[in-house]
Structure formats: structure tokens, C-alpha cells
Amino acid sequence: MGTQEFLRVRLGVGPDKKVSDGAKYLLSPFRKAQLKLLDEILDAASDAVRVILKDGPAVAMNRFNRDPEK
């Protein structure tokens, strides 16, 4: 691409409980419960990319960088 400047869309992969080996957790296959959420997560990522392209990264960050618990 010829540049170090690019946008990225990050997907949350945090564990639902404390893990002793973060790398092992991150690199292990999805569990069945996680697979059920995958479509929803990918839909949100797709929506975020559309907003980035249409309205810009600042609008997308304000819309999508929110704590799902709140």
C-alpha cells in the first residue's frame, strides 16, 4: 500500500472469564457459544465499514466504539 497510515476495524475478542494464557485463548478455535455471536459481530463490522466509507471514521467511531453493556 506504500503507507503506514490506514484505518482498521477491530473486533472484540475478550474472554467472558479470566484466562491464564491470553495468547492461547486468542489463538484457540471458537467455542459453540462464541460462534452464535459471530454473525452479529460480523454484521456490526460490516455496518462500521459502510459508515466509515459514507460518513467518515469519526462518525463511525462515535457510533460503534461503545460499551455493549451500557
N, C-alpha and C positions, 0 to 999 in steps of 0.2 A: 504494500500500500504506500510505501515511501514516507510514512509519518508515524510518529508515536502518539498522535492525537486522534482519538476515536472514542465514540460512545459505546457503552456496554450496557446490557440489560442483565442484572444479576438475579438469580433465582435463589430464594432462601432454602437452605438445607439443614437447618438447625435440628438437633435431636429433641425428642419430647421428654427425655430424661438425661441426667448427667452420664457422660461416657468417659471412659478412662483413656481411650485411644482415638483421638479426633480423626487422624488420617485413616485409620481402619474403618471408622464409621462412614466417613465421606466417600471412600472408595468401595464400600460393600454394595452388593445389589440391593435394590429397593425391596422393602417388605410389602406384603399384600396390602396392608393398611395405607402405606405411602402411595402405592400405585393407584388407589382410588382417588387420591388428591391430585395426581399428576395431570390429568386432563384440565382440571380447574386452574392449576398453576400455569400450564402452557397457554391456556386461553388468555389469562391475565397478561402474560408476557407478550403475546401477540397483540393484544389491545395496547399495551405500552409502546410497542414499536410503531403502531399506527399513529398514536398521539405524538410521538417524537417526530415522525415524518410530517405530520399535518400541522401541529401547533408548536413544536419545538421541545427541546429537552427540559426546560424549566417547568413548563406546564405539565409534562409527563411526570417529572419528579414530584411535584406537588400533589398530583393525583394518585400516584402509585406507591410512593415511599411513605406508607402509613402502617402503623402497628395494627395488624388484623384483630388484636384483642380489644382495641378501642373503638 
